[in-house]
Structure formats: C-alpha cells, structure tokens
C-alpha cells in the first residue's frame, strides 16, 4: 500500500499537521495586521482633523481681526488719512497680511497699505470688475479667493474680502480686501508634536503643497504624489505613495473657505505606522517557523525518499530545456515516478526527431524565402531600371540609377558606373561615390571621372582586371590582390572590391565597380550585378546607336547642302562661261589686228589673260559640280594653294591668322 507516492505524501502531511499550523499562524498574523492598519487609519484621520481645526481657526481668526477693526474703529466714518493709519496699525500688529486695500462702493481704492512697499496716490486703481470686490458687494458675505504664489518669493497667499455697511442706511459702504500670508501656517505645522514617520501638510484642490514644516518644499512648487481630489474617499485599507516617496497610510480633512477648499493631509509611513504589527508578526512567524521546523525534521526522511527521483527527473528536464535532447531520465523504480521517467524518455526521443526535422525545414524555408526576397528585389530593380533606360537618353542619369541600385543590392558603401569612350578608350564615370582622392582626374564641365588606358590599351590596377579579361570578379581581401597598387591621396581604403564588365555582344562598353559592403561579397552579388550590367549595356548601345544615327543624318544633310551648292555653282558657271566666250573671242581678234608696239596691245593682252584665268576657274567649278568631264593633266599645286588660301581668307573671321609655308620647288601633280 505504501508503494504509491500519493499514499506516502498523504500520510506524511496529515500526520505532521502542517496545514493546520500554517493556517493558524496565518490567521493570527492577518488579524493582527488588520487591527494595526485600522488603528493607523484612525490616527491619521484624527491628526488631519485636529490640525485642520487649528489652521481653520487661524485663518478665520485673521479675518475676524479685520472685521473687529471695521466695527470698533468705525472705519467708514474716518478720513482717508485715519483709515490708512488704522490699516497700517493692523498690519504692524498682525504680520499675517502682505497687503490690505480699502475700496468704496464703486470699486475705487481709497487706501492701500503694503507690508514691504510704499503705496502712493498714483498707485491706487479701480477693482470694480474683480471677483474679490463683486462677490462681497453683491452677497454681503466674506469672500476667499484661490491660493496664489508670489513671483518674487514663491510664498503662497490667499485673498480674503469683507464688505462693511453704513450703520444708518444699512447699505454697503465699501469692501476691504486683504492678502493673507499662509507662511504663518508653516510655523504652526513645524510646532506640531507628531509620531515617528508622521507628516502633516496642506494642499489646494489640485494637490499643490501650500504649507509644510520644510519651507523649501513649498517654495519649489512641489505636489502631492496622490490625487488629492480622491483622497477623502480613501478607507486606509490600502497604501499610497507619500510625499517622501514612501508607502504611507493617509488621512485627509477639508477646510472650506467660501468656494475654496484646502486639504489637511496627514500621512504616516507604513514602516512606522505598523511597527508594532511587524513585531507581532515576527513573533507569530517565529512560533510558526518553530512548529514547522519540527514538522520538517520529521518529514525529511520520508519526503526525501519521495522527492529524490523527482529531483533527478527535474535535472534531466533542465538539461533538455537547455537544448540537450539526448539526455535520458533515470528509471529508479516501477512506481508512478518510474512510469513518468519512462514516458518522459519516450517523449524526449520523439521531440528530438521532430525538432531535427523542423530545424531542417525552417532552415530550408528561410533559405528559399531569402532567395525569393532577393530575386524579387533584383526584379524590381531591373523593372525600374528598364523604365529609366527606355525613356531617357541621359547617360549620367542612367549611370546614377544603376549605381544606386547596385549599392542597395549588395550593401556596398562605395562604387562607380562608367562607359568606354570609343574615341580614346577612356573609362568615363558620369557617377561615382565620394571616395576619390586628390589625384583623380575630374572634368569640371560635366563632373565626370575618366580612367585612361595604358599605352598598350590595357587598364591598370585593381579596377582594370575585369576590363582586361572581360570576366566579373570580386575579392574580400582587396589590399592583398596582386593588382592592388594602392589608392591616391585622400582616397578611402578599399577592403572588399567587386567589378563587373559591361559587355554588348562580347564588346566591352562599360564597367560597374563596387567596394566596402557591410558583409563579404558572394557569387550571388556577381549574378545580380551582371543582370543590371546587361540592361546597362543595351542602354549604352541604344544611346550610341542614336548618336550614330544623328551623325549619319547630319552627314546626309551636309551632303545634300553640298549637292545643292554644286548644282547652283554649275548653273552660274555655265552662264559665266557664256559671258567669257565673246570676251575671249573679241580679245583674240583685236590682238590679231594690232602690233605688239601698239598702245592698246598690252591692255588687250591683260584682258585676254584674265579671261583665260576665269575660264580655268569656271572649269574647276564645273568639275566640283560634276557637270563636266575632267581631263587629267600635269598641274603645279603652288598657285592653286595660294588661290585657295585667298578664298578661305574671305570666309574666315579676322581674328584667325593664316601662315603660308609653300615649297616653290615642289613638283607637279596629275589633276
């Protein structure tokens, strides 16, 4: 019968009566604690009530002094000078007021006396619209305003106003207004005899502290840590945050001054208020512990035999919790614990198998998901890049877009994108990150960086490796690469480098180079940049084709212009030739009729020579316009060059100077 764990535990705990001991001790401790709490609540409320009565008597007593002065002195019948003297005597006798003002029924200040300042006639004003004048004037009752603070000193004060009547007519003869200092209440609180840990202070309805035995708490504008508006409804059965940031039992008494309400808050720190209860709890606890100790001494041999297998099983569970699923529980017997250990081992084996399969599946899914996300990002970049390349002919804009997307795809910090200039083979980079040094060549006109090739047409240093062999590559140890020759002054350090040549139909047209990613470059980075490079290559080819087309169109337009000019020149030459025929004919006939000694012979000879030269010029024009057959004949080139220079001189600006260096001994040409 005692082989069952449930039976052994039941017999042990019932025989030792652990539960009755614990229940009895807890019951006594709770009753003692509750009684101490109630007594502490009563004490705090009594303290708040007692102090509240003293404070209320003080404030009302100060107001009564003013009312007694009004009645005894007959203030309304005195002259203004006598009224001022009476009010100054009152202020000097009672320093509870900072300022007292006497107002007539129309709200004009007749007299005002101040405790620290001199008040002249010019300082007097009208307070007809002020609440402290209107309320006592209309209700004939005392008025108390809200508590305010002096800007100069930070001391609180409350405005009180009293109407006084004419004894004969019974009408209100005026209002006397005083600013009552609450600093006098500080001394009252400081003189209180309180218990250890007990504290009394005064707040307004918003919780702002108005009076405290420590003046600095008031002057710095402290607030109560509990909502004063709900404090009066507390029963004291729970604890609240006190002013000294301690758990306290709190009591509240309210003073009503007209519409204004002041709270007298009494708080008693929990550790002091319940000190007696704590001592009793310690005594009860020690007694209970003593009884429990005896019970434990009896239970140790019995419970130890029961718990030991459970402890081993718990240790095994902790190892499994830390991730060691290969741990097996020790089977110590054939009771419930043995059956539990056997089931635990079986469950652990199944869990180990399931976890291994699950981890493999999670890893596989994470890899696939990461690959899909990267592929989606690449496709989005390709789609956006395709849109840019279809609708723009600006190489700089396209290059900048390619660079930004390449940096994002690889997580690189620096890089550049460039194209090969077909004229000189320079690698022109319209866009580059801020990594170049002072030795880099920058074209100030369009802000491009150009990397010229070597005299043999190859490209040097690390960036030229992929351009020379037309194969993408990357290195995560850039400084150790054989082609690394160091960077110019001011250039950033290159730790990792990736370069992809831009090829179109196996022709090198550009390059995408990246550097210093957040993590090492991998083959997938090459694959992604190669796809961008393919689009960039097509875009460069499209722009180059557009430029070639524009050049062909320009050449066609120029040839059409030349053809039109030739046609026009041919027509003019034919007409001019018709005019030269009679000149040549008549000049020859005239020369035939004259002797060389005649006076007109030389003139006609010059005319005939000029006509012959004009004939040769027309022949050249007809040859240019392709409207006449040209016969090859030996020709001296020197005169033609001189004529050409004369022709060019008339069509060039005067700022251009032409220097001639024609060899007179040069032979003839066949033309």
C-alpha positions, 0 to 999 in steps of 0.5 A: 500500500505504501508503494504509491507516492500519493499514499506516502505524501498523504500520510506524511502531511496529515500526520505532521499537521502542517496545514493546520499550523500554517493556517493558524499562524496565518490567521493570527498574523492577518488579524493582527495586521488588520487591527494595526492598519485600522488603528493607523487609519484612525490616527491619521484621520484624527491628526488631519482633523485636529490640525485642520481645526487649528489652521481653520481657526487661524485663518478665520481668526485673521479675518475676524481681526479685520472685521473687529477693526471695521466695527470698533474703529468705525472705519467708514466714518474716518478720513482717508488719512485715519483709515490708512493709519488704522490699516497700517496699525493692523498690519504692524500688529498682525504680520499675517497680511502682505497687503490690505486695500480699502475700496468704496462702493464703486470699486475705487481704492481709497487706501492701500497699505503694503507690508514691504512697499510704499503705496502712493496716490498714483498707485491706487486703481479701480477693482470694480470688475474683480471677483474679490470686490463683486462677490462681497458687494453683491452677497454681503458675505466674506469672500476667499479667493484661490491660493496664489504664489508670489513671483518674487518669493514663491510664498503662497497667499490667499485673498480674503474680502469683507464688505462693511455697511453704513450703520444708518442706511444699512447699505454697503459702504465699501469692501476691504480686501486683504492678502493673507500670508499662509507662511504663518501656517508653516510655523504652526505645522513645524510646532506640531508634536507628531509620531515617528514617520508622521507628516502633516501638510496642506494642499489646494484642490489640485494637490499643490503643497501650500504649507509644510514644516520644510519651507523649501518644499513649498517654495519649489512648487512641489505636489502631492504624489496622490490625487488629492481630489480622491483622497477623502474617499480613501478607507486606509485599507490600502497604501499610497505613495507619500510625499517622501516617496514612501508607502504611507497610510493617509488621512485627509480633512477639508477646510472650506473657505467660501468656494475654496477648499484646502486639504489637511493631509496627514500621512504616516509611513507604513514602516512606522505606522505598523511597527508594532504589527511587524513585531507581532508578526515576527513573533507569530512567524517565529512560533510558526517557523518553530512548529514547522521546523519540527514538522520538517525534521520529521518529514525529511526522511520520508519526503526525501525518499519521495522527492529524490527521483523527482529531483533527478527527473527535474535535472534531466528536464533542465538539461533538455530545456537547455537544448540537450535532447539526448539526455535520458531520465533515470528509471529508479523504480516501477512506481508512478515516478518510474512510469513518468521517467519512462514516458518522459524518455519516450517523449524526449526521443520523439521531440528530438526527431521532430525538432531535427526535422523542423530545424531542417525545414525552417532552415530550408524555408528561410533559405528559399524565402531569402532567395525569393526576397532577393530575386524579387528585389533584383526584379524590381530593380531591373523593372525600374531600371528598364523604365529609366533606360527606355525613356531617357537618353541621359547617360549620367542619369542612367549611370546614377540609377544603376549605381544606386541600385547596385549599392542597395543590392549588395550593401556596398558603401562605395562604387562607380558606373562608367562607359568606354569612350570609343574615341580614346578608350577612356573609362568615363564615370558620369557617377561615382561615390565620394571616395576619390582622392586628390589625384583623380582626374575630374572634368569640371564641365560635366563632373565626370571621372575618366580612367585612361588606358595604358599605352598598350590599351590595357587598364591598370590596377585593381579596377582594370582586371575585369576590363582586361579579361572581360570576366566579373570578379570580386575579392574580400581581401582587396589590399592583398590582390596582386593588382592592388597598387594602392589608392591616391591621396585622400582616397578611402581604403578599399577592403572588399572590391567587386567589378563587373564588365559591361559587355554588348555582344562580347564588346566591352562598353562599360564597367560597374565597380563596387567596394566596402559592403557591410558583409563579404561579397558572394557569387550571388552579388556577381549574378545580380550585378551582371543582370543590371550590367546587361540592361546597362549595356543595351542602354549604352548601345541604344544611346550610341546607336542614336548618336550614330544615327544623328551623325549619319543624318547630319552627314546626309544633310551636309551632303545634300547642302553640298549637292545643292551648292554644286548644282547652283555653282554649275548653273552660274558657271555655265552662264559665266562661261557664256559671258567669257566666250565673246570676251575671249573671242573679241580679245583674240581678234583685236590682238590679231589686228594690232602690233605688239608696239601698239598702245592698246596691245598690252591692255588687250593682252591683260584682258585676254589673260584674265579671261583665260584665268576665269575660264580655268576657274569656271572649269574647276567649278564645273568639275566640283559640280560634276557637270563636266568631264575632267581631263587629267593633266600635269598641274603645279599645286603652288598657285592653286594653294595660294588661290585657295588660301585667298578664298578661305581668307574671305570666309574666315573671321579676322581674328584667325591668322593664316601662315603660308609655308609653300615649297616653290620647288615642289613638283607637279601633280596629275589633276 
